[in-house]
Amino acid sequence: MAKKSRKQQSGSTPATVALTAAGTAFTVHAYDHDPSSPSYGEEAAEALGVSADRVFKTLVADVDGELVVAVVPVAGSLDLKALASAVGGKRAAMADPSAAERTTGYVRGGISPLGQRKRLRTVLDASAGSFPTICVSAGRRGLEVELSPSDLATLTDATLAPVGRS
């Protein structure tokens, strides 16, 4: 059996390490992830007892050949046209999952907007501003981090734009 590193034992992820290093206030929420769940985000909202409007999913899209992160409520979907417009692009499509994993350093269903291997341009759905705190992936399935939308926007240098749709 492989020995766990101190990092794995403490439950930290690159996202929580980045938050701690920045001195940002946050709360980690863990839950038992069900691999058969059809929606990681909705599973998180239900497990945490939080409105699906306050739990945000991290999606990676290809905008004119550039990978871009979109952070939108799990209760809705990503408006690709609005995302392209928000970053000054013409066309957007969902990124190849393996490219998203390779670039961010996270696995699908656990991609966090924080602590990514390569920092990507980020767009946070404008609806986040209507909540004092939101939840995003902490970098692992079954682990969410709760923080203020303004802290998330600052740490990721995000553009706020209406890129989610109900």
Stockholm file with secondary structure:
# STOCKHOLM 1.0

chainA/1-166         MAKKSRKQQSGSTPATVALTAAGTAFTVHAYDHDPSSPSYGEEAAEALGVSADRVFKTLVADVDGELVVAVVPVAGSLDLKALASAVGGKRAAMADPSAAERTTGYVRGGISPLGQRKRLRTVLDASAGSFPTICVSAGRRGLEVELSPSDLATLTDATLAPVGRS
#=GR chainA/1-166 SS CCCCCHHHHHTCCHHHHHHHHHTCCCEEEECCCCTTCSCHHHHHHHHHTCCTTTBEEEEEEEETTEEEEEEEETTSEECHHHHHHHTTCSCEEECCHHHHHHHHSSCTTCCCSSSCSSCCEEEEEGGGGGSSCEEEEEEETTEEEEECHHHHHHHHTCEEECCEEC
#=GC SS_cons         CCCCCHHHHHTCCHHHHHHHHHTCCCEEEECCCCTTCSCHHHHHHHHHTCCTTTBEEEEEEEETTEEEEEEEETTSEECHHHHHHHTTCSCEEECCHHHHHHHHSSCTTCCCSSSCSSCCEEEEEGGGGGSSCEEEEEEETTEEEEECHHHHHHHHTCEEECCEEC
//
